[in-house]
Amino acid sequence: MPISKCPPKSQSLWKEWDQKAQKNGLRHQVYAVNGDRYVGEWKDNMKHGKGTQIWKKKGAIYEGDWKFGKRDGYGTLSLPDQEKGKYRRVYSGWWKGDKKSGYGIQFFGPKEYYEGEWCSDQRSGWGRMYYSNGDIYEGQWWNDKPDGEGMLRLKNGNRYEGYWQGGLKNGPGRFFHLDHGQLFEGFWVDNIAKCGTMIDFGRDEAPEPTQFPIPQVKIVDPDGVLEEALAMFKKKEEPSDPGTRKSRDYQSFRRKSSPHHPTAQTGAAPTGGVSGDSGHTLGILREHLILPALDHSLSIGASASLPSWPWGPSCYSFYSRPLSLSA
């Protein structure tokens, strides 16, 4: 019986070449159209795993982790140094989504660098910044600027401890003038101290102390101030009835001091009356009598004369007090 064989189906050459061109796993150096090149691991034609990328235009080199075509994980970015002819490290730390995220160290110059937390290529979180002039800032960051609570230590040893906003001193804080032996504590607005107190702090150990120490401010008579405060406090707690009664008695006196009042008489004062400087006689209650405000106690008989005042007979400062009368 004859046997027939079917020839295998031929596959297009471009498909065969395309399968060979698919990048998966470790590959040798692969060039891009713009001249960039990459050596490392691939997955589904994307950089994935460990690898090294070299950009032709800037000459930058990244060595580290990749995830689906983006820098993700731990890696180091370096740039060429034209003066020394070598590569200098710019950033070493963690990445996410092709951006600096997490803990990392950024080098801005030979003596200026930042170590701390990053978020989306910006310094955010806790970090320490070493400046080229010798200053050091340590504290919280937000949007690539000091923001929150932090400390700035100057080259000469002085330091500021307090709050920041937008890269400037804002809020309560303390500035230690260790070179002069003084401490300022107060409130700051945009790097300007608006209010606060200055005291001596380590003046004996200061290299350049002030000529005179700051005098101590204290209360001369603390007991007297305390007694006065307690007296004012007790006065505020007293009920308002006495004041109402005094006002009512004052109105009664004004009415009785009028010549048209039934109790007012002209001439000698009868028993139990008080004669004013205008010759009017005032009625007296046995319980109390309205008199000018005097500092000493007063006891009168059946009649007494009110003192004369330059502004008139009825303009007195009166109060009510018990009075002993002799009939």
Residue pairs with C-beta under 8 A, 6 or more apart in sequence:
22 45
23 30
23 42
23 45
24 42
24 43
24 44
24 45
25 41
25 42
25 43
26 40
26 41
26 42
27 39
27 40
27 41
27 42
28 39
29 37
29 38
29 39
30 37
30 38
30 39
31 37
32 38
34 56
34 57
35 56
35 57
36 53
36 54
36 55
36 56
37 53
37 54
37 56
38 47
38 51
38 52
38 53
38 54
39 51
39 52
40 47
40 49
40 50
40 51
40 52
40 66
41 47
41 48
41 49
41 50
41 51
41 66
42 48
42 49
43 49
43 68
46 68
46 69
47 53
47 66
47 68
47 69
47 70
48 66
48 67
48 68
48 69
49 65
49 66
50 64
50 65
50 66
51 63
51 64
51 66
52 61
52 62
52 63
53 61
53 62
54 60
54 61
55 61
58 79
59 79
59 80
60 77
60 78
60 79
60 80
60 90
61 77
61 78
61 87
62 71
62 75
62 76
62 77
62 78
63 75
63 76
63 78
64 71
64 73
64 74
64 75
64 76
64 95
65 71
65 72
65 73
65 74
65 75
65 95
66 72
66 73
67 73
70 97
70 98
71 95
71 98
71 99
72 95
72 96
72 97
72 98
73 94
73 95
74 93
74 94
74 95
75 92
75 93
75 95
76 89
76 91
76 92
77 89
77 90
77 91
77 92
78 87
78 88
78 89
78 90
79 87
79 88
79 90
80 86
80 87
80 88
81 87
81 88
88 107
89 107
90 106
90 107
91 100
91 104
91 105
91 106
91 107
92 104
92 105
93 100
93 102
93 103
93 104
93 105
93 106
93 118
94 100
94 101
94 102
94 103
94 104
94 118
95 101
95 102
96 102
99 120
99 121
100 106
100 118
100 120
100 121
101 118
101 119
101 120
102 117
102 118
103 115
103 116
103 117
103 118
104 115
104 116
104 118
105 113
105 114
105 115
106 113
106 114
106 115
106 118
106 123
107 113
108 114
109 132
110 132
111 130
111 132
112 130
112 131
112 132
113 129
113 130
114 123
114 127
114 128
114 129
114 130
115 127
115 128
116 123
116 125
116 126
116 127
116 128
116 129
116 141
117 123
117 124
117 125
117 126
117 127
117 141
118 124
118 125
119 125
122 143
122 144
123 129
123 141
123 144
123 145
124 141
124 142
124 143
124 144
125 140
125 141
126 139
126 140
126 141
127 138
127 139
127 140
127 141
128 136
128 137
128 138
129 136
129 137
129 138
129 146
130 136
131 137
133 155
134 154
134 155
135 152
135 153
135 154
135 155
136 152
136 153
137 146
137 150
137 151
137 152
137 153
138 150
138 151
138 153
139 146
139 148
139 149
139 150
139 151
139 164
140 146
140 147
140 148
140 149
140 150
140 164
141 147
141 148
142 148
145 164
145 166
145 167
146 152
146 164
146 167
147 164
147 165
147 166
147 167
148 163
148 164
149 162
149 163
149 164
150 162
150 163
150 164
151 159
151 160
151 161
152 159
152 160
153 159
156 179
157 178
157 179
158 175
158 176
158 177
158 178
158 179
159 175
159 176
159 178
160 169
160 173
160 174
160 175
160 176
161 173
161 174
161 176
162 169
162 171
162 172
162 173
162 174
162 188
163 169
163 170
163 171
163 172
163 173
163 188
164 170
164 171
165 171
168 190
168 191
169 188
169 190
169 191
169 192
170 188
170 189
170 190
171 187
171 188
172 186
172 187
172 188
173 185
173 186
173 187
173 188
174 183
174 184
174 185
175 183
175 184
175 185
175 193
176 183
176 201
177 183
177 184
177 201
178 201
178 202
178 206
179 206
179 207
179 208
180 203
180 206
180 208
180 209
180 210
181 200
181 201
181 202
181 203
181 204
181 205
181 206
181 209
181 210
182 198
182 199
182 200
182 201
182 203
182 210
182 214
183 198
183 199
183 200
183 201
184 193
184 196
184 197
184 198
185 196
185 197
185 199
186 193
186 194
186 195
186 196
186 197
187 193
187 194
187 195
187 196
188 194
198 214
199 214
200 213
200 214
203 209
203 210
203 213
219 225
245 320
246 318
246 319
246 320
249 288
249 290
249 318
249 320
250 290
250 318
252 290
253 282
253 290
253 316
253 318
254 314
255 261
256 263
256 264
256 282
256 283
257 264
257 276
257 280
257 282
257 313
257 314
258 264
259 266
259 278
259 280
263 281
263 282
263 283
264 280
264 281
264 282
265 273
265 280
265 281
266 279
266 280
266 281
267 279
267 281
268 275
269 275
269 281
269 302
269 303
270 281
271 302
271 303
271 327
272 283
272 284
272 286
272 302
272 325
272 327
273 281
273 282
273 283
273 284
273 302
273 303
274 281
274 282
274 284
274 289
274 300
274 303
274 304
274 305
274 306
275 281
275 282
275 303
275 304
275 305
275 306
276 282
276 305
276 306
276 313
277 305
277 306
277 307
277 308
277 313
278 313
280 313
284 323
284 325
286 325
287 322
288 320
288 321
288 322
288 323
289 300
289 320
289 321
289 323
290 318
290 319
290 320
291 298
291 306
291 318
291 319
291 321
291 323
292 306
292 307
292 316
292 317
292 318
293 316
293 317
293 318
293 319
298 321
298 323
299 323
299 324
300 323
300 325
301 325
301 326
302 325
302 326
302 327
306 313
306 316
309 315
309 316
